[in-house]
Amino acid sequence: MNYYYPTKVAAGRGPAESPTGPAEAMVRVPFHQEPFPEYGTTGFGWPVAPEHLGILLRELKDRYKGELPPLYITESGASFPEPDHVSGPIQDLGRINYIADHLRHALEATAPGGIAHDVDLRGYYVWTLMDNFEWAAGYSQRFGLVHVDFDTLERTPKESFYWYRALSQARKSLAGEGQPG
């Protein structure tokens, strides 16, 4: 499954705005999305609410009971404003915090005593290695761990790249010592 953020829906028509501008389809539906003012947001305007990942896992288990297969979070990540051209690694602490907090909440939720302790969560994949074309916003949203200069195609690892690599190596070392990876 993919997880980026929770969505709160309310009855009645509301604003048809999205991070990429007006969403024409939302004008015609009898409901609207409500904001989460208590949370910070990504560059896309999405709420950063990692605890909702555990809530989602619990809700899936409750809904599908014994039929819920092992899960992988195949996409999760966040865009934050960055320059188009860089001369060195970008300090992208917002992305590091997003990934770290989501991983932490996933691990806590599925650990013994966690709210989703009985969910078999087998993996968490970050979207994406490199900045790329985002289907709804073109090249304006940068999700990657590696910055791409779209004029020159030069690739520059961001601080999140180095952080994630170190985390992965540490987990691999723990797995080699008989600890869960």
N, C-alpha and C positions, 0 to 999 in steps of 0.2 A: 504494500500500500504506500501511497505518498502522503506525507504530512508536512504542511508548512505552517498552518495557523487554524484556529477555530473560527467558525462563522456563527453569528447570532442572527436569527431571522425573526422578524416581527410582522404581524398582520397589517394589511393595508399598503397602498402604494407609497413609495417614499422616493428619496433622491436616487437618480439613476447614475450617479457618479461612480467611477472605479478609478484605480490608480492611473489608468491609461486614458482617462477621459470618460465622457458619457457612455454608458452601456445601454444601447438602444433596446436590447431584449428586456432589460429590467423595467422599462417604462410600461410594458404591457402585462406584467404579472401582478397578482393581488397580494404581494408581500414585498418586503424590502430587507436589506441587511442593516443591522444596527452596529454602531461602532463599539469598541471596547476602550473607553477613555482611560481606564485604569492601567493600560499597558502601553509601553513604548511601541514604536512601529519600525518596520524596515523601510528601505528606500522606496519600496513599492506601496507603502502605506498599510501593509499587513501587520496585525498585532503580533507582538513577540510574547507568546503565552505557552512556554514549554510544559507547564503542569497539565495543560489540556491534552497532551499526548498520552499521559497515563490514564486520563479520564476516557479518552477514545478507546484505548486498549481494553479497559474494563467494560465499556458499553458494547464493544464487539463481542467479547466473551459472553456477556449476559444475553446478547441477541442470538448468537449462533451456538451457544452452549458447547456440546461435545463435537459439533460439526466445524468449529473454527480450526482451520489448519495452522501449522506453524507459520509465523509471520516474519516478513522482512520489510523494513521501511526502505523502500527502493529509491525514494527521493525525499530529501529534506534539506532546506537551506534558506539563505536570505540574501537579498540584494541590498547594497548600501551605496550611497553616492561615492563615486570615484572619478578621478580625472581620466580623460581619454588617453593622455600620453604621460608616461612615468619614466623616471630615470633610476629607479631602485624599488625595493620592496615597499608595498603599501602597508601602512599600519591599519589593519582592518579589525580592530578589537571588537567591533559590533558583531562581525561574522564569527569570530572565535567564541565570543560569549554565547551567541545563538546556538552554535553547534554543541559547545560544552554543556550548556544548560539543558538542551534537548536530550543529549546522551545521558546526562545525570538523571533526569526525570524518567527516561525509559528504563534505566537500570534499577532505580529505586522502585518504580511501579511494578516491575516484574520480579523483584527480589522477594524472598520469603517475608511475609507480612505486608508486602506492598499491595496497593489497590488492584493490581492486575497480576498478582503472584502466580496465577494459574494460566497465564498466557505464555505460549512458547514463542518468544521473540528471538529470532536467530541472527538478525543483522540490521545494521543501520548504515545506509549509504548517503553520502553528501551529494547534493546537486549543486554544482557540477565541478569537474576539474578545472575547466577553462571557461572564461567568459565566452558567451556565444549569443546567437540570435534567439531572443525570447519571443515566443509565438504571439503574445499580445502586446509587446512593447518594443519589438525590434532590438536594437543594440543599446537601448537606453538603460536597461537594468543589468547590473553586473553581479552575477551569482558565483562566479568561479573562484577557486583557490589560486588560480593563475590569471593574472591580468593579461588581456590581449589588446594590443594596439591595433584597431581595426583598419588603420591606414597602412601600417607597415607589416602587420601580422607578427610583430615582435611579442614574445611571451616573457612575462616577468612574474616569478612566484611572489605571492603576497605573504604577509606574516602568517596568515591562516594556513597556508600550505606547509610552512615549516612547523607550525604548532601541530597540525593534524598528522604530519609524518612522524613527529616525535611521539605523539600519543599512540599511533599505530605500532611503532617499534616497541614501545613500553608494553603494550598489551600482548604483542607477539612474544616478548621475553617472559611475561607472566605465564602465558599459555605453555611455553617450553618448560616452565618449572612446575607443571602440573596444576596450575590455577586456570580457571575458566578464561577463555580468550574473549 
